[in-house]
Amino acid sequence: MLEAVKQWAFTLVITAAAGGIASFFTISREASDGMKRYVKFACAVIALAVMIMPMREMFRETPELFAPDFNADAYYQDEINNINIINELTEAKTIELIKMRISDIVYEKTGIKPDEIRIYIEYTENKDYYSIEIEIDKIEIVMREPEIPGGVNYTEELKLYLNRLFDCETVLNINLRG
């Protein structure tokens, strides 16, 4: 790196000296004003080119920074994949939250936490691939038989409540007490 800086500085000094000599001969000889301006302009352009040469080399090493090889199909596919991942995560989190809510409702109505909750869903991707619609088809709850104080059957009431709440079929699989 230091060697490159030394070489650049040496080239800049040589260019300045050459420009000075060219200006001297142009001024000493009785050249026209147009020729004097042309020589000054040419010396300035050459000096500027020498000054910016290190930047050109620096940018040559990282061409993808300034002229990336853009593949629109790959970009579009990556975007769709990212959206699909987000949709899958959203779906999983939504199902998890619904299961937690159902578990709380069952516990509130029966005093028993369900052993297992299965949610069967149907989802439809919209044409723009940016959103999905989730519809619950069926809820299946596996739980112990609730204690029935005073002979009241809470399971049928729970089933009807969940049917109305989620607008879907609800199935209760009751493990009978032995």
HUQUI-V853126 format. One record per helix or strand of 3 or more residues. SS is the DSSP state (~ for helix, > for strand). FROM is the first residue (numbers start at 1). TO is the last residue. If there is no record, write none. Layout:
{{SS FROM TO} {SS FROM TO}}
This chain:
{{~ 2 28} {~ 33 61} {~ 63 66} {~ 72 110} {> 116 125} {> 132 144} {~ 149 151} {~ 154 166} {> 169 175}}
